[in-house]
Amino acid sequence: LGMPIGIIDANKGATNIYGWLSRETIESDATVLANAKADGCYTSESNWNSGSGKYLQMSAMYNTKISPLSNFSIAGMIWYQGCGNINNAEGHYAAALELLLKSYSEFFGFEENSMPMIVSHLHPYFNSSNFEIAARFNNEFSAVASKYPENVAQIAIYDLPLEYASNNQPIHPTEKIDIGKRFGIAAAGLVYDK
């Protein structure tokens, strides 16, 4: 690209998408609010920040990882998440992902959902039922990407090996270099016109 590129690492494993949306954003969208409640992910203000697993609560990741970035000028976002939502009803993830695109576009100063976003598909893991879950989620990623073809790209990772040196069964490809290369190629085209 002939220029330096900075990457802001704002991540946390095993989270769900509702954790990455602000309370105001969730509560402003009747569909996503109803979905969050149906998925058991809605936390009322009176119960917020109580109990264990506070980082898993609705809006927790937004409050701690995204809101502090309000003065940054970004070129786009890489989104590699979804496993924390595998038990959600069909269509719920796509609605939340589209709301995330809309709210982050506004938050970071992009017009009309135009923030460049690259989403990674989920890798099917363990057994055949997870292949079906991954396929459903990948269809939900595709539904959002097809609505915004000018600024949303998706990368497939189903072909990457799932191998650990230990007896643990992975849910993500252990070789991240290939994933990074795919994100890089997508970013070069989507953000930098290369």
VOPA-542385 format. One line per field, with one value per residue: x, y, z of N, C-alpha, C in turn; residue number from 1. Coordinates in steps of 0.1 Angstrom, whole numbers. Each point is the difference from the previous one (the first is absolute). Layout:
BEGIN
n_xx = [X / ...]
n_yy = [Y / ...]
n_zz = [Z / ...]
ca_xx = [X / ...]
ca_yy = [Y / ...]
ca_zz = [Z / ...]
c_xx = [X / ...]
c_yy = [Y / ...]
c_zz = [Z / ...]
k = [NUM / ...]
// end
This chain:
BEGIN
n_xx = [8 / 13 / -7 / 3 / -4 / -9 / 1 / -13 / 6 / -13 / 5 / -8 / 5 / -8 / 0 / -11 / -6 / -10 / 11 / 0 / -12 / -1 / -3 / 4 / 10 / 1 / -1 / 7 / 3 / -13 / 4 / 11 / -7 / -10 / 9 / 6 / -13 / -4 / 12 / -7 / 2 / -13 / 6 / -9 / -2 / -11 / 1 / 3 / 11 / -9 / 4 / 2 / 11 / 4 / 12 / -8 / -2 / -13 / 6 / 4 / 0 / -12 / -4 / 6 / -5 / -13 / -8 / 10 / -4 / -8 / 12 / -1 / 8 / -10 / 6 / -2 / -7 / 8 / -10 / 6 / -13 / -7 / 11 / 1 / -4 / 7 / -4 / 3 / -12 / -4 / 9 / 1 / 9 / -7 / -11 / 7 / 5 / -12 / -6 / 9 / -1 / -13 / 0 / 9 / -7 / -11 / 4 / 4 / -12 / -4 / -3 / -12 / 4 / 8 / 1 / 12 / -5 / 9 / -9 / 4 / -1 / -9 / 8 / -5 / -4 / 7 / -12 / -8 / -5 / 13 / 1 / -11 / 5 / 12 / -7 / -8 / 10 / 6 / -12 / 1 / 13 / -3 / -10 / 9 / 10 / -10 / -4 / 12 / -2 / -3 / -4 / -7 / 10 / 1 / 6 / 3 / -3 / -11 / 8 / 1 / 12 / -6 / 12 / 0 / 11 / -10 / -7 / 2 / -13 / 6 / -4 / 13 / 3 / 9 / 0 / 4 / 11 / -6 / -5 / 12 / 6 / -10 / 1 / 13 / -2 / -9 / 8 / 10 / -9 / -5 / 11 / 10 / -10 / 5]
n_yy = [-12 / -1 / -5 / 6 / -12 / 6 / -9 / 3 / -6 / -1 / -10 / -10 / -11 / -8 / 11 / 7 / 1 / -4 / -7 / 0 / 0 / 13 / 3 / 12 / -6 / -9 / 9 / 5 / -13 / 0 / -3 / 8 / 10 / -3 / 0 / 11 / 4 / -3 / 5 / 7 / 9 / 3 / 11 / 0 / 13 / -4 / -9 / 11 / -7 / -10 / -7 / -13 / -1 / 11 / -5 / -10 / 9 / 3 / 5 / -11 / -7 / 4 / -1 / -11 / -4 / 4 / 2 / -5 / -6 / 7 / 3 / -13 / 2 / -8 / -9 / -8 / -11 / -8 / -9 / -5 / -2 / -7 / -7 / 12 / 0 / -11 / 3 / 12 / 4 / -6 / 8 / -5 / -8 / -2 / 0 / -7 / -8 / 1 / -2 / -10 / -4 / 1 / -5 / -9 / -1 / 1 / -9 / -7 / 6 / -12 / 3 / -1 / -5 / 10 / -3 / -1 / -12 / -8 / -10 / -8 / -10 / -8 / -7 / -10 / -4 / -9 / 4 / -8 / 0 / 0 / -9 / -5 / 1 / -4 / -9 / -1 / 0 / -8 / -6 / 1 / -4 / -10 / -2 / 3 / -8 / -8 / 5 / -2 / -4 / 12 / -4 / -11 / -6 / -12 / -6 / -10 / -8 / -5 / 4 / 8 / -6 / -9 / 4 / -8 / 4 / 5 / -5 / 13 / 1 / 6 / 13 / 4 / 4 / -9 / -2 / 11 / -4 / -11 / 0 / 4 / -9 / -8 / 4 / -2 / -11 / -4 / 4 / -6 / -9 / -3 / 2 / -7 / -6 / -10]
n_zz = [0 / 4 / 11 / 11 / 6 / 8 / 10 / 3 / 10 / -3 / 7 / 1 / 2 / -7 / -8 / 3 / -11 / 9 / 4 / -13 / 4 / -2 / 13 / -2 / -6 / 9 / 10 / -9 / -1 / -3 / -12 / 0 / 5 / -8 / -9 / 5 / 2 / -12 / -3 / 9 / -9 / 3 / 4 / 9 / 0 / 6 / -9 / -7 / -4 / 0 / 9 / -3 / -7 / 7 / -5 / 4 / 8 / -4 / -11 / 6 / -11 / -3 / 12 / 0 / -12 / -2 / 10 / 6 / -11 / 6 / 4 / -3 / -11 / -3 / -7 / 10 / -1 / 7 / -4 / 11 / -1 / 9 / 5 / 6 / -13 / 0 / 12 / -7 / 0 / -11 / -6 / 13 / -4 / -11 / 7 / 9 / -10 / -6 / 12 / 1 / -12 / 1 / 12 / -5 / -12 / 7 / 8 / -11 / -2 / -3 / -13 / 4 / 11 / -2 / 13 / -5 / -3 / 5 / -3 / 10 / -9 / 5 / 7 / -8 / 12 / 6 / -4 / -5 / 12 / 3 / -10 / 4 / 13 / -4 / -7 / 10 / 9 / -8 / 0 / 13 / 1 / -8 / 8 / 10 / -4 / -3 / 12 / 3 / -13 / 2 / 12 / -3 / 5 / -6 / 9 / -8 / 10 / -6 / -9 / 10 / 3 / 7 / 4 / 11 / 6 / 8 / 10 / 2 / -1 / -10 / 2 / 0 / -12 / 3 / -13 / 6 / -4 / -3 / 12 / 5 / -8 / 3 / 13 / -1 / -7 / 9 / 10 / -6 / -3 / 12 / 7 / -6 / -6 / 6]
ca_xx = [-8 / 9 / -3 / -2 / -14 / -1 / -11 / -4 / -4 / -11 / -6 / -2 / -5 / -12 / -10 / -11 / -1 / -7 / 10 / 7 / -10 / -4 / -14 / -9 / -2 / -8 / -14 / -6 / -4 / -10 / 3 / 12 / -4 / -8 / 9 / 9 / -8 / -3 / 12 / 5 / 12 / -3 / 2 / -6 / 9 / 0 / 8 / 12 / 12 / -1 / 2 / 13 / 1 / -5 / 4 / -9 / -13 / -3 / 6 / 12 / 12 / -1 / 4 / 14 / 10 / -3 / -3 / 13 / 6 / -9 / 8 / 8 / -4 / 4 / -2 / -9 / 0 / 0 / -9 / 2 / -8 / -12 / -2 / -8 / -14 / -4 / -13 / -10 / -9 / 4 / -3 / 4 / 14 / 1 / -6 / 9 / 12 / -3 / -1 / 14 / 5 / -7 / 4 / 14 / 2 / -3 / 9 / 13 / -1 / -3 / -14 / -10 / 5 / 10 / 13 / 5 / 0 / 3 / -4 / 5 / -9 / 3 / 6 / -7 / 9 / -4 / -8 / -9 / -9 / 7 / 1 / -13 / 0 / 10 / -6 / -10 / 6 / 7 / -11 / -4 / 11 / -2 / -12 / 3 / 9 / -7 / -7 / 10 / 11 / 11 / 8 / 1 / 6 / 0 / 10 / -2 / 11 / -4 / 10 / 13 / 0 / -2 / 10 / 7 / 10 / -5 / -12 / -11 / -6 / -1 / -12 / 5 / 12 / 12 / 9 / -7 / 7 / -8 / -12 / 5 / 2 / -13 / -5 / 9 / -4 / -13 / 2 / 7 / -10 / -12 / 4 / 11 / -1 / 12]
ca_yy = [12 / 11 / 9 / -8 / -2 / -4 / -9 / 1 / -13 / 1 / -13 / -8 / -13 / -6 / 10 / 0 / 12 / 10 / 7 / 10 / 11 / 8 / -2 / 9 / -5 / -12 / 5 / 8 / -9 / -9 / -14 / -5 / -1 / -12 / -11 / -1 / -5 / -14 / -7 / 0 / 9 / 14 / 3 / 13 / 9 / -3 / -13 / 0 / 0 / -8 / -15 / -4 / 2 / 13 / 4 / -6 / 7 / 9 / 13 / 1 / 2 / 14 / 10 / -1 / -2 / 8 / 14 / 8 / 3 / 10 / 10 / -6 / -1 / -14 / -3 / -11 / -10 / -15 / -6 / -15 / -3 / -7 / -12 / 2 / 1 / -12 / -5 / 10 / -3 / 4 / 14 / 9 / 5 / 9 / 13 / 6 / 4 / 12 / 11 / 3 / 7 / 13 / 8 / 3 / 10 / 13 / 3 / 4 / 11 / -4 / 3 / -10 / -14 / -1 / -4 / -12 / -10 / -13 / -10 / -14 / -11 / -9 / -12 / -11 / -8 / -11 / -11 / 4 / 10 / 13 / 4 / 7 / 12 / 9 / 4 / 10 / 13 / 6 / 6 / 13 / 9 / 3 / 9 / 14 / 4 / 3 / 12 / 11 / -5 / 10 / 2 / -12 / -12 / -11 / -10 / -14 / -6 / -14 / -8 / 0 / -11 / 2 / -9 / 5 / -9 / -7 / -7 / 9 / 2 / 14 / 5 / 9 / -5 / 4 / 8 / 13 / 7 / -1 / 9 / 14 / 3 / 2 / 13 / 10 / 1 / 6 / 14 / 7 / 3 / 7 / 13 / 7 / -1 / -7]
ca_zz = [0 / 0 / 11 / 13 / 4 / 14 / 3 / 14 / 5 / 10 / -1 / 11 / -4 / 6 / 3 / -10 / -7 / 8 / 8 / -8 / -3 / 12 / 5 / -8 / -13 / 1 / 4 / -11 / -11 / 6 / -4 / 8 / 14 / 2 / -3 / 12 / 11 / -3 / 1 / 14 / 1 / 4 / 14 / 4 / 7 / 14 / 2 / -7 / 8 / 12 / -2 / -6 / -14 / -4 / -13 / -10 / 1 / -10 / -1 / 8 / -9 / -6 / 10 / 4 / -11 / -11 / 4 / 2 / -13 / -6 / -7 / -10 / -13 / -5 / -14 / -1 / 11 / -2 / 10 / 1 / 12 / -3 / 7 / 12 / -3 / -8 / 4 / -2 / -11 / -13 / -3 / 10 / -1 / -11 / 5 / 9 / -8 / -8 / 9 / 4 / -11 / 0 / 12 / 0 / -10 / 6 / 11 / -5 / -10 / -14 / -3 / -4 / 1 / -10 / 5 / -6 / 10 / -5 / 10 / -2 / 2 / 11 / -5 / 6 / 8 / 8 / -5 / -11 / 4 / -1 / -14 / -2 / 7 / -7 / -13 / 3 / 3 / -12 / -8 / 6 / -4 / -14 / -1 / 2 / -11 / -13 / 1 / 0 / -8 / -2 / 12 / 9 / -6 / 9 / -3 / 4 / 7 / 2 / -6 / 8 / 9 / 14 / 6 / 13 / 5 / 12 / -2 / -1 / -13 / -3 / -7 / -10 / -6 / 9 / -9 / -2 / -11 / -12 / 2 / -1 / -14 / -6 / 4 / -7 / -14 / 0 / 4 / -11 / -10 / 5 / 6 / -7 / -14 / -6]
c_xx = [8 / -3 / -2 / -14 / 1 / -12 / -3 / -6 / -10 / -8 / -2 / -6 / -13 / -11 / -12 / -2 / -7 / 10 / 7 / -9 / -3 / -14 / -9 / -3 / -9 / -15 / -6 / -5 / -9 / 3 / 12 / -3 / -8 / 9 / 9 / -7 / -2 / 12 / 6 / 12 / -3 / 2 / -6 / 10 / 2 / 9 / 13 / 12 / -1 / 2 / 14 / 0 / -5 / 4 / -9 / -14 / -1 / 7 / 14 / 13 / -1 / 5 / 15 / 10 / -3 / -2 / 13 / 7 / -7 / 8 / 10 / -7 / 4 / -4 / -11 / 2 / 0 / -8 / 1 / -7 / -12 / -2 / -8 / -15 / -6 / -14 / -12 / -9 / 4 / -5 / 4 / 14 / 1 / -6 / 9 / 13 / -3 / -1 / 14 / 6 / -5 / 5 / 15 / 3 / -3 / 10 / 14 / 0 / -2 / -15 / -8 / 6 / 12 / 14 / 4 / 1 / 3 / -3 / 5 / -12 / 4 / 6 / -9 / 10 / -8 / -9 / -10 / -10 / 6 / 2 / -13 / -1 / 9 / -6 / -11 / 6 / 7 / -10 / -5 / 10 / -3 / -12 / 3 / 10 / -7 / -8 / 10 / 13 / 12 / 9 / 1 / 6 / 0 / 12 / -5 / 12 / -2 / 11 / 13 / -1 / -3 / 8 / 6 / 10 / -5 / -12 / -13 / -5 / -3 / -13 / 4 / 13 / 12 / 10 / -6 / 7 / -9 / -13 / 4 / 2 / -13 / -7 / 8 / -4 / -14 / 1 / 6 / -10 / -11 / 3 / 10 / -1 / 12 / -4]
c_yy = [13 / 10 / -8 / -1 / -4 / -9 / 2 / -14 / 1 / -13 / -7 / -13 / -4 / 10 / -2 / 14 / 11 / 8 / 11 / 11 / 8 / -3 / 9 / -5 / -12 / 4 / 9 / -8 / -10 / -14 / -6 / -1 / -13 / -12 / -3 / -6 / -15 / -9 / -1 / 9 / 14 / 1 / 14 / 9 / -4 / -12 / 1 / 1 / -7 / -15 / -2 / 2 / 13 / 4 / -6 / 7 / 9 / 13 / 1 / 2 / 14 / 10 / 0 / 0 / 10 / 15 / 8 / 4 / 12 / 11 / -5 / 2 / -13 / -1 / -11 / -10 / -14 / -6 / -15 / -5 / -8 / -12 / 2 / 1 / -12 / -5 / 9 / -5 / 5 / 14 / 10 / 6 / 10 / 13 / 8 / 5 / 12 / 12 / 5 / 9 / 15 / 8 / 3 / 10 / 14 / 4 / 5 / 10 / -4 / 3 / -12 / -15 / -3 / -4 / -13 / -11 / -13 / -10 / -13 / -9 / -8 / -13 / -11 / -9 / -11 / -11 / 6 / 11 / 14 / 5 / 7 / 14 / 10 / 4 / 10 / 13 / 6 / 6 / 13 / 11 / 5 / 9 / 14 / 5 / 3 / 13 / 12 / -4 / 10 / 1 / -12 / -11 / -12 / -10 / -14 / -6 / -15 / -10 / -1 / -12 / 3 / -11 / 7 / -11 / -8 / -8 / 9 / 0 / 14 / 3 / 11 / -6 / 5 / 8 / 13 / 8 / 0 / 9 / 14 / 4 / 2 / 13 / 11 / 2 / 8 / 15 / 8 / 4 / 9 / 14 / 8 / -1 / -7 / -13]
c_zz = [0 / 11 / 13 / 3 / 14 / 2 / 15 / 3 / 11 / -1 / 13 / -4 / 8 / 4 / -10 / -6 / 8 / 9 / -7 / -5 / 13 / 4 / -9 / -14 / 0 / 3 / -11 / -11 / 6 / -4 / 8 / 15 / 3 / -2 / 12 / 12 / -3 / 1 / 14 / 2 / 4 / 15 / 3 / 7 / 15 / 3 / -7 / 9 / 13 / -3 / -6 / -15 / -5 / -14 / -11 / 0 / -12 / 2 / 8 / -9 / -7 / 10 / 3 / -12 / -12 / 3 / 3 / -13 / -7 / -7 / -11 / -13 / -6 / -15 / -2 / 12 / -5 / 11 / -1 / 13 / -5 / 8 / 13 / -2 / -7 / 5 / -2 / -12 / -13 / -3 / 10 / -2 / -12 / 4 / 9 / -7 / -8 / 9 / 5 / -11 / 0 / 12 / 0 / -11 / 5 / 11 / -5 / -12 / -14 / -2 / -4 / -1 / -10 / 5 / -6 / 12 / -7 / 10 / -4 / 2 / 12 / -6 / 6 / 8 / 7 / -8 / -11 / 4 / 0 / -14 / -3 / 6 / -7 / -13 / 2 / 3 / -12 / -10 / 6 / -3 / -15 / -3 / 3 / -10 / -13 / 0 / -2 / -8 / -2 / 12 / 9 / -9 / 10 / -4 / 5 / 7 / 2 / -5 / 8 / 10 / 15 / 7 / 12 / 3 / 11 / -4 / -1 / -14 / -3 / -7 / -10 / -6 / 8 / -8 / -3 / -12 / -13 / 2 / -1 / -14 / -8 / 4 / -7 / -15 / -1 / 3 / -12 / -11 / 4 / 5 / -8 / -15 / -7 / -5]
k = [1 / 2 / 3 / 4 / 5 / 6 / 7 / 8 / 9 / 10 / 11 / 12 / 13 / 14 / 15 / 16 / 17 / 18 / 19 / 20 / 21 / 22 / 23 / 24 / 25 / 26 / 27 / 28 / 29 / 30 / 31 / 32 / 33 / 34 / 35 / 36 / 37 / 38 / 39 / 40 / 41 / 42 / 43 / 44 / 45 / 46 / 47 / 48 / 49 / 50 / 51 / 52 / 53 / 54 / 55 / 56 / 57 / 58 / 59 / 60 / 61 / 62 / 63 / 64 / 65 / 66 / 67 / 68 / 69 / 70 / 71 / 72 / 73 / 74 / 75 / 76 / 77 / 78 / 79 / 80 / 81 / 82 / 83 / 84 / 85 / 86 / 87 / 88 / 89 / 90 / 91 / 92 / 93 / 94 / 95 / 96 / 97 / 98 / 99 / 100 / 101 / 102 / 103 / 104 / 105 / 106 / 107 / 108 / 109 / 110 / 111 / 112 / 113 / 114 / 115 / 116 / 117 / 118 / 119 / 120 / 121 / 122 / 123 / 124 / 125 / 126 / 127 / 128 / 129 / 130 / 131 / 132 / 133 / 134 / 135 / 136 / 137 / 138 / 139 / 140 / 141 / 142 / 143 / 144 / 145 / 146 / 147 / 148 / 149 / 150 / 151 / 152 / 153 / 154 / 155 / 156 / 157 / 158 / 159 / 160 / 161 / 162 / 163 / 164 / 165 / 166 / 167 / 168 / 169 / 170 / 171 / 172 / 173 / 174 / 175 / 176 / 177 / 178 / 179 / 180 / 181 / 182 / 183 / 184 / 185 / 186 / 187 / 188 / 189 / 190 / 191 / 192 / 193 / 194]
// end
